[in-house]
Amino acid sequence: MTTLHYLEFHPADNPMYLKKVGNWVLTFLSPRDDLTHIQLAITSVLPRQLSENLQPLRVIIDQTEIENRWLIQQIICYDSTQGKDEILSCDDAMGIKVIKNIMQEFNKYDVELNLI
């Protein structure tokens, strides 16, 4: 069974209003005017290696009822050995590594982010 993991943003750093943080771009996956289910993508704009064969591409997050807390739905990495995308979760060591890298980079730009 997978456990649920969340990214909690500082109240001043609502991800719906962030466009780009460092080498990550935030975009709406859900229609902007649909306020009942908001889904965002945090996408890497600079290729970087997570491991010898994995490159983080995108993290999909969904808004929750708790303000500033977003459910991590998917962590998508490109696997160069298989030549295809691989979906990780926060239950995977590599998935956690992707999230921690995002948190470090966001913190460099004064965007406070916590993993719950």
C-alpha positions in Angstrom: 0.0 0.0 0.0 1.3 3.4 -0.9 1.3 6.2 1.6 0.1 9.7 0.7 2.8 12.4 0.6 2.2 16.1 0.4 4.1 19.2 -0.5 3.2 22.0 1.9 4.0 25.5 0.7 4.4 28.6 2.8 1.2 30.7 2.7 3.0 33.4 0.7 4.2 30.9 -1.9 0.9 29.5 -3.4 2.1 27.4 -6.3 -0.9 28.5 -8.4 0.8 31.9 -8.6 4.3 30.7 -9.2 5.5 30.5 -12.8 9.2 29.5 -12.6 11.4 28.7 -9.6 15.0 28.0 -10.6 15.0 25.3 -13.2 11.4 24.3 -12.5 8.3 25.6 -14.3 4.8 25.3 -12.7 1.9 24.9 -15.1 -1.8 24.1 -14.8 -2.9 20.7 -16.0 -6.5 21.3 -15.1 -8.5 24.1 -16.7 -7.6 27.4 -15.0 -11.3 28.2 -14.4 -12.0 24.8 -12.8 -11.6 25.7 -9.1 -13.0 22.3 -7.9 -10.0 20.2 -8.9 -6.7 22.0 -9.5 -3.8 20.0 -10.7 -0.3 21.4 -11.4 2.8 20.1 -13.0 6.3 21.1 -11.7 8.4 20.5 -14.8 12.2 20.5 -15.1 13.5 22.8 -17.8 17.1 21.7 -17.4 18.1 18.1 -17.9 19.9 16.8 -14.9 20.7 13.3 -13.8 19.2 11.8 -10.6 21.2 8.6 -11.0 23.2 7.0 -13.8 20.0 6.3 -15.9 17.2 8.5 -14.4 16.4 12.1 -15.2 13.6 13.9 -13.3 11.1 15.4 -15.7 7.9 16.3 -13.9 6.0 16.1 -10.6 2.2 16.2 -10.7 0.5 17.7 -7.6 -3.2 18.1 -6.7 -4.7 20.8 -4.5 -6.3 19.5 -1.3 -8.8 20.9 1.1 -6.0 22.0 3.4 -4.7 25.3 2.1 -1.1 25.3 0.9 -1.0 21.5 1.0 -0.7 19.6 -2.3 -0.9 15.9 -2.8 2.0 14.4 -4.8 0.3 12.3 -7.5 3.2 11.3 -9.7 7.0 11.7 -10.0 7.9 11.2 -13.7 11.5 10.5 -14.6 13.1 9.5 -18.0 14.9 6.2 -17.8 17.7 6.3 -20.4 18.4 2.5 -20.2 14.8 1.7 -21.2 14.3 4.7 -23.3 10.9 5.6 -21.7 9.4 7.5 -18.8 9.1 5.8 -15.4 6.6 6.8 -12.7 8.0 6.9 -9.2 6.3 7.6 -5.9 7.5 9.0 -2.6 7.6 5.3 -1.4 10.7 5.0 -3.7 14.1 6.2 -2.6 14.6 7.8 -6.0 11.1 9.5 -5.8 12.1 11.0 -2.4 15.4 12.2 -3.9 13.5 14.1 -6.7 11.3 15.8 -4.1 14.2 16.7 -1.9 16.1 18.2 -5.0 13.0 20.3 -5.8 12.8 21.5 -2.2 16.5 22.4 -2.1 16.2 24.4 -5.3 12.9 26.1 -4.3 14.5 27.1 -1.0 17.4 28.8 -2.9 14.8 31.1 -4.3 13.0 31.7 -0.9 10.1 29.4 -1.8 9.5 27.5 1.4 8.4 23.9 0.9 8.0 20.9 3.2 7.4 17.2 2.6 4.6 15.7 4.7 
